[in-house]
Amino acid sequence: MDKHLYEVQVAGLSLKLKSSHDENTVRELSSLVDKKVNEALALGKNVSFQNALLLAALHLAEDITLLKQSANNKLDNLEQKSLDILSELEDSPISRIRIDS
């Protein structure tokens, strides 16, 4: 996969990134990180840049973890519904009818 070089601004820092993603995705990702760092910096003047970076990373990790948990719960629910439907179909009188009889 081809990688492209992008220049982005995150938290006031210019960064050069190599990525196989398209430019819009890279901009969206860097914008999200920039937003999270700036939100952390806005918590107070005593928040260091390093702490703001860590807080931003923790907020993003929290978002990802919660999304994964939600997706896994939805998949588990779908799996259970599918099993329930299959069980109902197997127990249905129509499942005992054979065409070749």
Order of alpha helices (4+ residues) and beta strands (2+ residues): beta-beta-alpha-alpha
